[in-house]
Amino acid sequence: MGGDEVDAATESDPAWLALHAEREAVERALALAQARQKFSRDPNAASAARVEEAELLVSLDRVLTLIRAAEYRRRPGARRW
């Protein structure tokens, strides 16, 4: 019962949905970069994919940190800094 209220609040929060959409896009790009590394016959393309993977991992860490912070702020009694 209480979970329905939380789900409804989550679904109606555009910032929350945008963070998860960004996470999904970064994860998809990361999977493609990893596939290019694994299956590319061109060493330059594989090297470029490794660089892209490193950049995407930094972006993923940033987005996941923002999601964790947003989850904490949504909790009842959450402290504001």
Residue pairs with C-beta under 8 A, 6 or more apart in sequence:
9 74
10 16
10 74
11 17
15 70
16 70
16 74
19 63
19 66
19 67
19 70
20 67
22 63
23 60
23 63
23 64
23 67
26 56
26 59
26 60
26 63
27 60
29 52
29 56
30 53
30 56
30 57
30 60
33 49
33 50
33 52
33 53
33 56
34 49
34 53
36 45
36 46
36 49
37 46
37 49
37 50
37 53
40 46
40 49
72 78
73 80
